[in-house]
Amino acid sequence: MHRSIYRFALLLSAAIPFAAFAIETKLTVNDPYVSLVPPNSQVSAAFMVIKNAGSIDRKLVKAESPVAKTVELHSHTNENGVMKMREVKSIDIKANGQAELKPGGYHIMLINIRQALKEGDAIPIALSFDDGSKQQIEAPVRKVPITPSAEKGTDHSGMKH
């Protein structure tokens, strides 16, 4: 009898961390979209809101899409009135918070696009997170309003595209 209780307790203690881990990695992606660009453009960007319902901070560490030869995580920063785009290693998604990927901020760059993007097309994007989890999303192509920072221009110096 004691041996049975001991085995049950051991089994239960082994399962609890996995159950807690599954709860902690609750990430959802809302309103994903890819910016419509002219047919001859070689670059576009994907935007979305990633919500973290868990109590542990997470990071988006990689994105991939078959429509682009290269896919990178990027940020925009304002340096002396000039918006500069830079590749980043990851994008933080705070516990019980969210990361907003939007024009003029964090975004996913699609570089060396392999096909013309048409409004309404669904672009597959695979997102990878620091805990090893992955999410496959479909991001529709849509027109993005020009922001004041876009009107001032973005410095693409040092970019590989």
C-alpha positions in Angstrom: 0.0 0.0 0.0 2.7 2.5 1.0 4.6 1.6 -2.2 1.5 2.5 -4.3 1.1 5.8 -2.6 4.8 6.6 -3.0 4.6 5.8 -6.8 1.5 7.9 -7.2 3.1 10.8 -5.4 6.2 10.5 -7.5 4.2 10.3 -10.7 2.1 13.3 -9.7 5.2 15.4 -8.7 6.8 14.7 -12.1 3.6 15.7 -14.0 3.0 19.0 -12.2 5.9 20.9 -13.6 4.8 20.0 -17.2 1.2 21.1 -16.5 2.4 24.4 -15.0 4.8 24.9 -18.0 1.9 24.4 -20.4 -0.1 27.0 -18.6 2.8 29.5 -18.5 3.4 29.5 -22.3 -0.1 30.7 -23.3 0.7 33.0 -26.2 -1.9 34.2 -28.7 -1.5 36.2 -31.9 -4.1 38.8 -32.8 -4.7 40.9 -35.9 -1.7 39.7 -38.0 -1.2 41.4 -41.4 1.5 42.0 -44.0 1.9 45.5 -45.6 0.9 45.8 -49.2 3.9 47.0 -51.3 4.3 47.7 -55.0 4.7 44.5 -57.1 8.4 45.2 -57.8 9.2 45.7 -54.1 11.6 43.3 -52.6 10.7 44.0 -48.9 7.6 44.2 -46.8 6.8 43.9 -43.1 4.4 41.8 -40.9 2.7 43.3 -37.9 0.6 41.7 -35.1 -0.1 41.8 -31.4 1.2 38.8 -29.4 -0.5 38.4 -26.0 1.0 36.5 -23.1 -1.6 35.2 -20.7 1.1 33.4 -18.6 3.0 34.6 -15.6 6.4 34.2 -17.2 8.0 36.7 -19.7 8.5 35.2 -23.2 10.4 36.2 -26.3 9.7 35.9 -30.0 13.1 34.7 -31.3 12.5 33.9 -34.9 10.1 34.1 -37.8 10.0 32.3 -41.1 7.9 32.6 -44.2 8.1 30.8 -47.6 7.3 34.1 -49.4 10.6 35.7 -48.5 14.2 34.5 -48.8 15.1 36.2 -45.5 12.9 37.0 -42.5 14.2 39.1 -39.6 12.9 40.6 -36.4 13.3 44.4 -36.5 12.8 47.6 -34.5 12.6 51.3 -35.4 14.5 53.8 -33.3 14.5 57.6 -33.6 18.1 58.8 -33.8 18.3 62.6 -34.0 15.0 62.8 -35.9 15.8 60.0 -38.3 14.0 56.7 -38.0 16.5 53.8 -38.2 15.6 50.2 -38.7 17.7 47.6 -37.0 17.6 43.8 -36.7 17.0 42.5 -33.2 17.7 39.1 -31.7 14.3 38.9 -30.0 11.1 40.7 -29.1 10.0 40.6 -25.4 6.4 39.6 -24.5 5.9 40.5 -20.9 4.0 38.2 -18.5 0.3 39.1 -18.5 1.1 41.6 -21.2 1.6 41.9 -24.9 4.1 42.9 -27.6 2.7 45.1 -30.3 4.4 44.7 -33.7 3.3 47.9 -35.6 4.6 50.4 -38.2 7.2 52.6 -36.6 8.0 50.0 -33.9 8.8 46.3 -33.7 8.0 44.3 -36.8 8.9 41.3 -38.9 10.8 42.1 -42.1 10.2 40.0 -45.2 13.3 40.5 -47.4 13.8 39.3 -51.0 10.1 38.6 -51.5 9.6 35.6 -53.9 6.2 36.7 -55.2 4.2 39.8 -55.8 1.9 40.4 -52.8 -1.7 41.1 -53.5 -4.2 42.7 -51.2 -6.1 39.9 -49.4 -3.5 37.2 -49.9 -2.9 35.1 -46.8 0.9 34.9 -46.0 2.0 32.0 -43.9 4.4 32.9 -41.1 6.0 30.5 -38.5 6.8 32.2 -35.2 9.3 30.6 -32.8 9.5 31.5 -29.1 12.3 31.2 -26.5 10.6 28.2 -24.8 10.8 26.2 -28.0 7.1 26.6 -28.9 6.0 27.5 -32.4 2.9 29.0 -33.9 1.9 29.0 -37.5 -0.2 32.0 -38.5 -1.8 33.4 -41.7 -1.3 37.1 -42.1 -3.5 38.8 -44.8 -1.9 41.4 -47.0 -3.4 44.8 -46.6 -2.8 48.5 -47.2 -1.1 50.2 -44.3 -1.7 54.0 -43.7 1.5 56.1 -44.0 2.6 57.2 -40.6 4.4 60.5 -39.8 7.7 58.6 -39.3 7.3 56.9 -42.7 6.8 60.3 -44.3 10.2 61.5 -42.8 11.9 58.5 -44.2 13.6 55.5 -42.7 17.3 55.0 -42.7 18.0 51.5 -44.2 21.8 51.9 -44.1 23.5 48.7 -43.1 20.5 46.6 -44.1 21.1 43.5 -46.2 18.2 44.1 -48.6 
